[in-house]
Amino acid sequence: MLVEAAGRSWVPAAALTELRDFLVAHLHHHHESEDGDLWPVITAVAPRVAEGLVALSVEHHQLDAALDALGEVAVADGADRAVLQEAATAVRDLVLDHLEDEEPQLFPVLRDLVSLEAWADFSKKVIETSPTVSAHLLVGFFDRVGTPEEVALVLPPIPEPVMAAMRQQAQATFEALEETG
């Protein structure tokens, strides 16, 4: 979404910055949670995958550098956004390549060997430590890919008036980012 929106000169800089900052914070948090919290759980039940997890952590460090570069790109209304688009493309491509490496290694172990209790503990910690940067976008993205029941499972309890406001704010940001001119 950021790559495409950065290529549209009419998208407000505020919306681009909001999405950029969300992606940087949440992707950092995601892989830091894996490295620090999930990998020890997995290696405890499947030591044979430890070497693969080290390789995934190396990819996380590469992603760190790309995320830091993306986070440093200046975004302004009316400015050339080629640098933003290049940095966003680099992050997107790294994430897609990383997922191709990560999913085949993790999913079988998570499915077959990690206990529901261990997964619940990990999930709880991830939720509790999740960045608050543009948290409304997290709700909006979950709404785009999950059923209401699934979204309720992954989000902490949020009072309905607050949840409604977060959804409305996310929708406004998405509309600004996806405006076709």
Secondary structure as GFF3:
##gff-version 3
##sequence-region A 1 181
A	DSSP	alpha_helix	2	6	.	.	.	ID=ss1
A	DSSP	alpha_helix	13	33	.	.	.	ID=ss2
A	DSSP	pi_helix	34	38	.	.	.	ID=ss3
A	DSSP	alpha_helix	39	45	.	.	.	ID=ss4
A	DSSP	three_ten_helix	47	49	.	.	.	ID=ss5
A	DSSP	alpha_helix	50	72	.	.	.	ID=ss6
A	DSSP	alpha_helix	82	112	.	.	.	ID=ss7
A	DSSP	alpha_helix	116	129	.	.	.	ID=ss8
A	DSSP	alpha_helix	135	145	.	.	.	ID=ss9
A	DSSP	alpha_helix	148	154	.	.	.	ID=ss10
A	DSSP	alpha_helix	160	178	.	.	.	ID=ss11
###
